[in-house]
Each structure stands twice: as C-alpha cells, then as structure tokens.
Amino acid sequence: MMSLTAILASGLFGLLALALAAGFTLKGWHGWLELKKLELASGSPRQDEPTASPAGGRIELADLKERVRKLEAIAAGIDL
C-alpha cells in the first residue's frame, strides 16, 4: 500500500504536468491566432492557396456538370 506522502507527491506531479501541458497548449493557441490575424490583416493569399481566376471557375463548373451527368446516368441505370 502506498504511503500518504507518495500519493500526495504523485498527485502533485500529475497536477503540475497537466498545468504545464495546458499552459503550452494555450501559448500555442495564442500563437496560432496571432498568425491568423496577421494573415487576415495582410490581405494576401498564402502560397498554397489557389487564386481564383475566371478560367478556373469555368473549368470547375464544367467538372461539376460532368459529375452530375455521370450521377444521373448511374441513377438511371446506364453504363458509361
């Protein structure tokens, strides 16, 4: 059986570890929010975000129409 001091010590260490993890998580969250605020304030898109162009919209619309046509054919039981 564990002594009272061992139980208290393990409880305090666990609580300390939980507090440290919560503090680091909170600091990371605040850093992420600051990054997002800076991105919104700059107004420029990130490098990995595609820029919208009229041709891209037409291509996307054509792709969606093709998908709808294929789904309608599947629903009607027609093999493509």
C-alpha positions as CSV (number, residue, x, y, z in Angstrom):
1,M,0.0,0.0,0.0
2,M,1.3,3.5,-0.9
3,S,2.0,5.9,1.9
4,L,0.1,9.2,2.1
5,T,3.2,11.2,1.1
6,A,3.7,9.1,-2.0
7,I,0.1,9.6,-3.1
8,L,0.2,13.3,-2.5
9,A,3.5,13.6,-4.4
10,S,2.3,11.7,-7.4
11,G,-0.9,13.7,-7.3
12,L,1.0,17.0,-7.2
13,F,3.3,15.9,-10.0
14,G,0.4,14.9,-12.1
15,L,-1.3,18.2,-11.5
16,L,1.9,20.0,-12.3
17,A,2.3,18.1,-15.6
18,L,-1.3,18.8,-16.5
19,A,-0.8,22.5,-15.8
20,L,2.3,22.7,-17.9
21,A,0.6,20.9,-20.8
22,A,-2.3,23.3,-20.6
23,G,0.0,26.3,-20.5
24,F,2.0,25.2,-23.5
25,T,-1.2,24.4,-25.4
26,L,-2.6,27.8,-24.6
27,K,0.6,29.5,-25.7
28,G,0.5,27.6,-29.0
29,W,-3.2,28.5,-29.5
30,H,-2.5,32.2,-28.9
31,G,0.4,32.0,-31.4
32,W,-1.8,30.3,-34.0
33,L,-4.5,33.0,-33.5
34,E,-1.9,35.7,-33.9
35,L,-0.7,34.1,-37.1
36,K,-4.2,34.0,-38.5
37,K,-4.8,37.7,-37.5
38,L,-1.6,38.6,-39.4
39,E,-2.7,36.6,-42.5
40,L,-6.1,38.4,-42.4
41,A,-4.6,41.8,-41.9
42,S,-2.1,41.3,-44.8
43,G,-4.9,40.5,-47.2
44,S,-2.7,38.4,-49.4
45,P,-3.4,34.8,-50.0
46,R,-1.0,32.2,-48.8
47,Q,1.3,30.4,-51.2
48,D,-0.6,27.1,-51.0
49,E,-4.0,28.6,-51.7
50,P,-5.1,28.7,-55.3
51,T,-6.0,32.1,-56.7
52,A,-9.4,32.4,-58.2
53,S,-9.5,33.1,-62.0
54,P,-12.4,33.2,-64.4
55,A,-11.0,30.3,-66.4
56,G,-10.6,28.2,-63.2
57,G,-14.3,28.9,-62.4
58,R,-15.4,27.7,-65.8
59,I,-13.3,24.6,-65.6
60,E,-14.7,23.8,-62.2
61,L,-18.2,24.4,-63.4
62,A,-17.7,22.1,-66.4
63,D,-16.3,19.4,-64.0
64,L,-19.3,19.7,-61.7
65,K,-21.6,19.4,-64.7
66,E,-19.8,16.3,-65.9
67,R,-20.1,14.7,-62.4
68,V,-23.8,15.5,-62.3
69,R,-24.2,13.9,-65.7
70,K,-22.4,10.8,-64.6
71,L,-24.5,10.6,-61.4
72,E,-27.7,11.0,-63.4
73,A,-26.6,8.2,-65.7
74,I,-25.8,5.9,-62.7
75,A,-29.2,6.7,-61.2
76,A,-30.9,5.9,-64.5
77,G,-29.0,2.6,-64.7
78,I,-27.0,3.5,-67.8
79,D,-23.4,2.3,-68.0
80,L,-21.0,4.9,-69.3
